[in-house]
Amino acid sequence: MHDGIYFDNSATTPMEPRAAEAMRPFLAGAFGNPSSLHSAGREAKAAVDRARGQIAELLNAKPEEIVFTGSGTESDNLALLGVAESFGWGDCHIITSAIEHPAILETCRYLQRHGVEATFLPVGRDGVASPDALAQVMKPATRLVSVMAANNVAGTLQPILELARVAHAHGALFHTDAVQMAGRIPLDAERHSFDLLSLSAHKFHGPKGVGALYIRQGAPIMPLIHGGGQEFGLRSATENVAGIVGAGCAAQIAREEMAEEAARLVRLRDHIIDTISETIPNAYLIGHRYQRLPGHICLGFSGLEGEAIKLLLALDAEGFCISSGSACSASHAGQPSHVLTAMGYDPIRARGSLRITLGRFNTEAEVRRFLAILPQAVGSLRSTAFAHVRTVGVPG
């Protein structure tokens, strides 16, 4: 069990104990295959069906519109590749934003290599894509628009309702990668008229290794994985029953407690932003001030962007788990963030962000400790950097 202070809930969330408890029977005695007709199989199928309903309720969708996958990344791949194949790759134009998760961007680049045309929609300095800009790049061959609901690096929320309207007005489908938003902010598949929506259980206190793709009934899509025909023929493989049960339980808890929890996280988030703006003069917020996830803060420190890893390690030494950029790009930590670059930050600033993301189990006491430690850590780095500049500047 990690005994530090975990402020990296956009990377993954600690497991909800109630979800872990719901999984327990299916990790031991209840081991049946949901495709089997005997009692053990029927028990497993009933558990999967119950979880499917819980995920559907989180999205105000129908259970038969939920396809379980192994991750948010797989859901994104199924959405893009499945739609492109249903239309024919040579007659398909896809639009996405420049700040998407690599699961979308790399899939689009793969499609480009196989004859699909892809357009990468720019965003403003606040990290928000414009519906007007989307309308300008729509084409007769545009089959799919895919724009994330909330950005994993900057935390900004996209105007997905308006973007979906533009896509539909031009006869295209609309997909949103809602991995960061699902379970944190209400999503209504019916009202928002999504055609496809991706989510991942480990982002809302469920288990890792379980994702889902909402597919509006009648949306044209082809499977990526072929076999026994599970998941309505769209994702063949024996279902991860225990993981799916945990995902369903976590989804139900998130839905029931979302309003209260979001309000609490907004208070903590805004307290951190306001306090840092008063105590650390060189700090600046990245992304829209208010149009952001409840517990998400992305910061830069003028003049210290090159010291971001040192700051991260200094905070780690104090017991804080915090990210620089996104977890998915940790292996490329020395490279500028494609998200911040697309938002107009120069390569130095795009390399030096600090991402603080709060979740269900974070407390006011933890926030107070963080706000006491961060100015000291930044001040220490600033003194070191200033001393280095003075030393380097002395003539030999």
C-alpha positions as CSV (number, residue, x, y, z in Angstrom):
1,M,0.0,0.0,0.0
2,H,1.4,3.4,-1.0
3,D,1.8,5.6,2.1
4,G,2.5,8.9,0.5
5,I,0.2,11.6,-0.8
6,Y,-1.2,10.7,-4.2
7,F,-1.9,13.7,-6.4
8,D,-1.8,11.9,-9.8
9,N,-5.4,10.8,-10.3
10,S,-5.4,11.6,-14.0
11,A,-2.8,8.8,-14.5
12,T,-4.8,6.3,-12.5
13,T,-6.9,6.2,-9.4
14,P,-6.7,4.0,-6.3
15,M,-9.2,1.2,-6.3
16,E,-12.5,1.9,-4.6
17,P,-12.7,-0.7,-1.7
18,R,-16.4,-1.3,-2.5
19,A,-15.5,-2.2,-6.1
20,A,-12.7,-4.5,-4.9
21,E,-15.1,-6.2,-2.6
22,A,-17.6,-6.7,-5.4
23,M,-14.8,-8.4,-7.5
24,R,-13.7,-10.8,-4.8
25,P,-16.2,-13.6,-5.5
26,F,-15.2,-13.6,-9.2
27,L,-11.5,-13.9,-8.4
28,A,-12.1,-17.1,-6.4
29,G,-15.1,-19.4,-6.4
30,A,-17.3,-17.8,-9.1
31,F,-15.0,-18.6,-12.1
32,G,-17.5,-19.5,-14.8
33,N,-17.3,-18.5,-18.5
34,P,-20.2,-16.1,-19.4
35,S,-20.6,-18.0,-22.7
36,S,-21.2,-21.4,-20.9
37,L,-24.8,-22.5,-20.5
38,H,-24.5,-24.2,-17.1
39,S,-25.1,-22.5,-13.8
40,A,-21.6,-21.3,-13.3
41,G,-21.7,-19.7,-16.8
42,R,-25.1,-18.1,-16.1
43,E,-23.8,-16.6,-12.9
44,A,-20.9,-15.0,-14.7
45,K,-23.1,-13.8,-17.5
46,A,-25.5,-12.2,-15.0
47,A,-22.6,-10.4,-13.4
48,V,-21.4,-9.0,-16.7
49,D,-24.9,-8.0,-17.7
50,R,-25.4,-6.2,-14.4
51,A,-22.1,-4.3,-14.8
52,R,-23.1,-3.4,-18.4
53,G,-26.2,-1.8,-17.0
54,Q,-24.2,0.1,-14.4
55,I,-21.9,1.5,-17.1
56,A,-25.0,2.4,-19.3
57,E,-26.6,4.2,-16.4
58,L,-23.4,6.3,-15.9
59,L,-23.8,7.5,-19.5
60,N,-27.6,7.5,-19.8
61,A,-27.3,4.8,-22.5
62,K,-28.8,1.5,-23.2
63,P,-27.0,-1.7,-21.9
64,E,-26.8,-3.1,-25.4
65,E,-24.9,0.0,-26.5
66,I,-22.0,-0.8,-24.2
67,V,-19.1,-3.0,-25.4
68,F,-16.5,-4.0,-22.9
69,T,-12.8,-3.8,-24.0
70,G,-9.5,-4.2,-22.3
71,S,-8.7,-0.4,-22.0
72,G,-9.5,3.1,-23.1
73,T,-6.8,2.8,-25.7
74,E,-8.5,-0.3,-27.2
75,S,-11.9,1.5,-27.1
76,D,-10.4,4.4,-29.0
77,N,-8.8,2.1,-31.6
78,L,-12.1,0.2,-32.1
79,A,-13.9,3.5,-32.6
80,L,-11.6,4.9,-35.2
81,L,-10.5,1.8,-37.0
82,G,-14.0,0.2,-36.8
83,V,-15.7,3.2,-38.4
84,A,-13.0,3.7,-41.0
85,E,-13.3,0.0,-42.1
86,S,-17.1,0.2,-42.2
87,F,-16.9,3.0,-44.7
88,G,-13.9,1.8,-46.6
89,W,-10.5,3.3,-45.8
90,G,-10.0,4.9,-49.3
91,D,-13.2,6.9,-48.9
92,C,-12.8,8.2,-45.4
93,H,-11.8,11.5,-43.9
94,I,-11.4,11.7,-40.1
95,I,-11.0,14.9,-38.0
96,T,-9.5,15.0,-34.6
97,S,-7.8,17.6,-32.4
98,A,-4.1,18.3,-32.1
99,I,-4.2,17.6,-28.3
100,E,-5.7,14.1,-28.3
101,H,-4.3,11.2,-26.3
102,P,-1.7,9.1,-28.3
103,A,-4.4,6.4,-28.5
104,I,-6.2,8.7,-31.0
105,L,-3.3,10.4,-32.6
106,E,-1.3,7.3,-33.3
107,T,-4.3,5.5,-34.7
108,C,-5.0,8.4,-37.0
109,R,-1.4,8.3,-38.2
110,Y,-1.8,4.6,-38.8
111,L,-4.9,5.2,-40.8
112,Q,-3.1,7.9,-42.8
113,R,-0.5,5.3,-43.9
114,H,-3.4,3.2,-45.2
115,G,-5.1,5.8,-47.3
116,V,-7.4,7.5,-44.8
117,E,-7.3,11.3,-44.8
118,A,-6.9,12.9,-41.4
119,T,-7.1,16.5,-40.2
120,F,-5.8,17.6,-36.9
121,L,-7.9,20.5,-35.5
122,P,-5.9,23.3,-33.8
123,V,-6.8,24.6,-30.3
124,G,-6.4,28.0,-28.7
125,R,-4.0,29.1,-26.0
126,D,-6.6,27.8,-23.5
127,G,-6.6,24.4,-25.0
128,V,-10.1,24.5,-26.4
129,A,-11.1,23.5,-29.9
130,S,-13.5,25.8,-31.7
131,P,-16.7,24.5,-33.3
132,D,-16.4,27.2,-35.9
133,A,-12.9,25.9,-36.8
134,L,-14.3,22.4,-37.0
135,A,-17.0,23.5,-39.4
136,Q,-14.4,25.0,-41.7
137,V,-12.5,21.7,-42.2
138,M,-15.5,19.4,-42.7
139,K,-15.7,17.7,-46.1
140,P,-18.2,15.6,-47.9
141,A,-16.0,12.6,-47.2
142,T,-15.8,13.3,-43.5
143,R,-17.0,10.2,-41.8
144,L,-15.9,10.7,-38.2
145,V,-15.0,13.6,-35.8
146,S,-13.2,12.5,-32.7
147,V,-12.5,15.1,-30.0
148,M,-11.7,14.3,-26.4
149,A,-14.1,15.4,-23.7
150,A,-11.3,16.5,-21.3
151,N,-7.6,16.8,-21.9
152,N,-5.3,14.6,-19.8
153,V,-2.4,17.1,-19.6
154,A,-4.1,20.6,-19.3
155,G,-7.4,19.4,-17.9
156,T,-9.4,21.6,-20.2
157,L,-13.0,20.6,-21.1
158,Q,-14.0,20.6,-24.8
159,P,-17.3,21.9,-26.1
160,I,-18.3,18.4,-27.1
161,L,-22.0,19.1,-27.4
162,E,-21.4,21.9,-30.0
163,L,-18.7,19.9,-31.7
164,A,-21.1,16.9,-32.1
165,R,-23.7,19.2,-33.5
166,V,-21.3,20.4,-36.2
167,A,-20.3,16.9,-37.1
168,H,-23.9,15.7,-37.4
169,A,-24.9,18.8,-39.4
170,H,-22.3,17.7,-42.0
171,G,-23.4,14.0,-41.9
172,A,-20.5,12.7,-39.9
173,L,-20.4,10.6,-36.7
174,F,-19.0,12.0,-33.5
175,H,-16.7,10.1,-31.1
176,T,-15.3,11.4,-27.8
177,D,-12.5,10.0,-25.8
178,A,-14.1,10.5,-22.3
179,V,-11.5,8.6,-20.4
180,Q,-10.7,11.6,-18.2
181,M,-14.3,12.8,-17.8
182,A,-16.3,9.7,-17.3
183,G,-17.2,9.3,-13.6
184,R,-16.1,12.9,-12.8
185,I,-18.5,15.1,-14.8
186,P,-22.0,14.0,-15.9
187,L,-22.1,12.5,-19.5
188,D,-25.4,12.0,-21.2
189,A,-25.1,10.0,-24.4
190,E,-28.7,10.7,-25.4
191,R,-28.7,14.4,-24.8
192,H,-25.3,15.0,-26.2
193,S,-26.0,12.8,-29.3
194,F,-22.7,11.0,-29.1
195,D,-22.3,8.2,-31.6
196,L,-19.3,6.7,-29.8
197,L,-17.7,7.3,-26.4
198,S,-14.6,5.7,-24.8
199,L,-14.0,5.2,-21.1
200,S,-11.6,3.4,-18.8
201,A,-12.5,1.9,-15.4
202,H,-9.2,2.7,-13.7
203,K,-9.8,6.4,-14.1
204,F,-12.8,6.3,-11.8
205,H,-11.5,4.0,-9.1
206,G,-12.2,0.8,-10.9
207,P,-9.7,-1.9,-11.9
208,K,-7.0,-1.6,-14.6
209,G,-7.5,-3.6,-17.7
210,V,-11.2,-2.8,-18.3
211,G,-12.5,-0.3,-20.8
212,A,-15.8,0.3,-22.6
213,L,-17.0,1.8,-25.8
214,Y,-20.5,3.2,-26.0
215,I,-21.8,2.7,-29.6
216,R,-25.1,4.3,-30.5
217,Q,-27.5,1.7,-31.9
218,G,-27.1,1.6,-35.6
219,A,-23.7,3.3,-35.8
220,P,-21.6,1.7,-38.5
221,I,-18.6,-0.1,-37.0
222,M,-16.6,-3.2,-37.7
223,P,-14.8,-5.4,-35.1
224,L,-11.0,-5.4,-34.7
225,I,-10.8,-8.7,-32.8
226,H,-12.5,-11.7,-34.5
227,G,-13.4,-15.0,-32.8
228,G,-16.3,-16.3,-30.8
229,G,-18.6,-13.3,-31.2
230,Q,-18.6,-12.0,-27.6
231,E,-19.7,-8.4,-26.9
232,F,-22.3,-8.4,-29.7
233,G,-19.7,-9.6,-32.2
234,L,-17.5,-6.5,-31.7
235,R,-14.9,-7.7,-29.3
236,S,-14.4,-11.5,-29.3
237,A,-12.7,-12.9,-26.3
238,T,-13.8,-14.4,-23.0
239,E,-14.8,-11.5,-20.8
240,N,-12.7,-10.4,-17.8
241,V,-15.6,-11.0,-15.5
242,A,-14.0,-9.9,-12.2
243,G,-12.7,-6.7,-13.8
244,I,-16.0,-5.9,-15.5
245,V,-17.8,-6.4,-12.2
246,G,-15.4,-4.0,-10.5
247,A,-15.9,-1.5,-13.3
248,G,-19.6,-1.6,-13.0
249,C,-19.5,-1.1,-9.2
250,A,-17.1,1.8,-9.6
251,A,-19.4,3.3,-12.2
252,Q,-22.4,3.1,-10.0
253,I,-20.6,4.7,-7.1
254,A,-19.2,7.5,-9.3
255,R,-22.7,8.2,-10.6
256,E,-24.3,8.3,-7.2
257,E,-21.6,10.4,-5.5
258,M,-20.5,12.6,-8.5
259,A,-22.2,15.8,-7.7
260,E,-21.0,16.0,-4.1
261,E,-17.5,14.8,-5.0
262,A,-17.1,17.2,-8.0
263,A,-18.1,20.2,-5.8
264,R,-15.6,19.1,-3.1
265,L,-12.8,18.8,-5.7
266,V,-13.6,22.1,-7.3
267,R,-13.2,23.8,-3.9
268,L,-9.8,22.1,-3.3
269,R,-8.7,22.8,-6.9
270,D,-9.5,26.5,-6.7
271,H,-8.0,26.8,-3.3
272,I,-4.7,25.4,-4.6
273,I,-4.8,27.7,-7.7
274,D,-5.6,30.8,-5.7
275,T,-3.0,30.1,-3.0
276,I,-0.2,29.3,-5.4
277,S,-1.0,32.5,-7.4
278,E,-0.5,34.5,-4.1
279,T,2.6,32.6,-2.7
280,I,4.6,31.8,-5.9
281,P,4.8,34.9,-8.1
282,N,6.4,33.1,-11.1
283,A,3.7,30.4,-11.3
284,Y,1.2,30.3,-14.1
285,L,-1.8,28.1,-14.8
286,I,-2.0,26.1,-18.1
287,G,-5.4,25.7,-19.7
288,H,-8.7,27.4,-19.1
289,R,-9.1,28.8,-15.6
290,Y,-12.6,27.4,-15.0
291,Q,-13.4,25.2,-18.0
292,R,-11.4,22.3,-16.6
293,L,-11.8,19.0,-14.7
294,P,-12.8,19.4,-11.0
295,G,-9.5,18.2,-9.5
296,H,-7.1,19.0,-12.3
297,I,-4.4,21.7,-12.1
298,C,-1.5,22.1,-14.6
299,L,1.1,24.6,-13.7
300,G,4.3,26.2,-15.1
301,F,6.9,28.2,-13.2
302,S,8.6,31.0,-15.3
303,G,12.3,30.5,-15.5
304,L,12.2,27.0,-14.0
305,E,10.6,25.0,-16.9
306,G,13.9,23.3,-17.4
307,E,13.9,22.2,-13.8
308,A,10.5,20.5,-13.9
309,I,12.0,17.0,-13.3
310,K,14.0,18.3,-10.3
311,L,10.9,19.8,-8.8
312,L,9.0,16.6,-9.4
313,L,11.7,14.6,-7.6
314,A,11.9,17.1,-4.8
315,L,8.1,16.7,-4.2
316,D,8.5,13.0,-4.5
317,A,11.1,13.1,-1.7
318,E,8.5,14.9,0.4
319,G,6.0,12.0,-0.2
320,F,4.0,13.6,-3.1
321,C,3.1,11.6,-6.2
322,I,2.7,14.2,-9.0
323,S,3.3,14.1,-12.7
324,S,5.2,16.2,-15.2
325,G,3.0,16.0,-18.2
326,S,1.0,12.7,-18.7
327,A,1.8,9.2,-17.5
328,C,1.6,7.9,-21.1
329,S,4.5,10.1,-22.1
330,A,6.8,9.4,-19.2
331,S,9.2,7.6,-21.4
332,H,9.5,10.8,-23.4
333,A,9.9,13.1,-20.4
334,G,12.7,15.1,-22.0
335,Q,10.6,16.0,-25.0
336,P,8.1,18.9,-25.3
337,S,4.5,18.0,-24.6
338,H,2.6,17.8,-27.9
339,V,-0.4,19.2,-26.0
340,L,1.4,22.3,-24.8
341,T,3.1,22.8,-28.1
342,A,-0.3,22.7,-29.8
343,M,-1.5,25.3,-27.3
344,G,1.2,27.7,-28.4
345,Y,3.8,27.2,-25.7
346,D,7.5,27.3,-26.8
347,P,9.6,24.1,-26.5
348,I,11.1,25.1,-23.2
349,R,7.7,25.8,-21.5
350,A,6.1,22.8,-23.2
351,R,8.7,20.7,-21.5
352,G,8.2,21.9,-17.9
353,S,4.6,21.5,-16.7
354,L,3.6,20.1,-13.3
355,R,0.3,18.3,-13.2
356,I,-1.6,18.0,-9.9
357,T,-4.7,15.9,-10.1
358,L,-6.9,15.3,-7.1
359,G,-9.3,12.4,-6.5
360,R,-11.9,10.9,-4.2
361,F,-9.5,10.0,-1.4
362,N,-7.5,13.2,-1.2
363,T,-8.1,15.4,1.9
364,E,-7.9,19.0,2.9
365,A,-5.0,18.1,5.2
366,E,-3.1,16.8,2.2
367,V,-3.7,20.0,0.3
368,R,-2.5,22.1,3.2
369,R,0.7,20.1,3.4
370,F,1.2,20.5,-0.3
371,L,0.7,24.2,-0.2
372,A,3.3,24.4,2.6
373,I,5.9,22.4,0.8
374,L,5.5,23.6,-2.8
375,P,6.7,27.2,-2.3
376,Q,9.8,25.9,-0.5
377,A,10.6,23.4,-3.2
378,V,10.2,26.1,-5.9
379,G,12.2,28.6,-3.9
380,S,15.0,26.2,-3.4
381,L,15.2,25.4,-7.1
382,R,15.0,29.1,-8.0
383,S,17.9,29.8,-5.7
384,T,20.0,27.0,-7.2
385,A,19.2,28.1,-10.7
386,F,20.0,31.7,-9.9
387,A,23.3,30.7,-8.3
388,H,24.2,28.6,-11.3
389,V,23.5,31.5,-13.7
390,R,25.7,33.8,-11.6
391,T,28.5,31.2,-11.5
392,V,28.3,30.7,-15.3
393,G,28.3,34.4,-15.8
394,V,31.5,35.1,-13.9
395,P,34.4,35.7,-16.4
396,G,37.1,33.1,-16.3
